[in-house]
Amino acid sequence: MKYVGYYRVSTKKQSRSGLGLDAQQQMVRQFAEANGSLVAEFVEVESGRNDQRFELAKAMMASKKAGASLLIARLDRFSRRVSFIASMMEKGVQLVVAEMPHATDFQLHIFAALAQEERRLISERTKAALAQAKRRGTVLGRNGKVLAQANRESAIAFAAHIERFLPPEWPAMSYSEIARELNEIGATSPTGKRFHAQTVKSFATRLLTGRHLEPV
């Protein structure tokens, strides 16, 4: 199987430092080596909100010419927007995600929808917290407590959102079991990463403490 690697970082600084890029390249190259060959690689320095991606266009042309699939490390590095994922599918892009190589097109749509909704909820809660602080007369940007409060409220919103995707018996599950459950449905943390036991502990504790329950 032939693959064309596509990587995206948000800033030139990340590109120069290798922040995020090295991890993406390692995942893609290891997957390609184990399952076929990597015929080309393209690095995009662009915000995920921008659909105008010149390196992606080049990568798509290269994959079509070589009869290869477009290989990415993680779906959130490609896009968190459902509309963007859908447009790529409509163009006939054969997309393979190294983190979840067996995901179908339908599943990729679901994973993208989850990521998009998580990002929206967190953004809304953060804006609401900052607006409330401003109404109280707090000077924003000069008080670390304001941002800390905004972060706490965002974390609470994220925890409540994630709970909707867990089975009713989740309070009796271990952190590792919860993490595995979330990873299987394609949910990601606020930073777009996979869940681990420690990641789960932070939001599970918030939910359980509010109900006077003891976390597993």
Summary of the structure (lengths in Angstrom):
residues: 216
radius of gyration: 19.5
end to end distance: 43.6
largest distance: 60.4
contacts: 643
relative contact order: 0.10
helix: 58%
strand: 11%
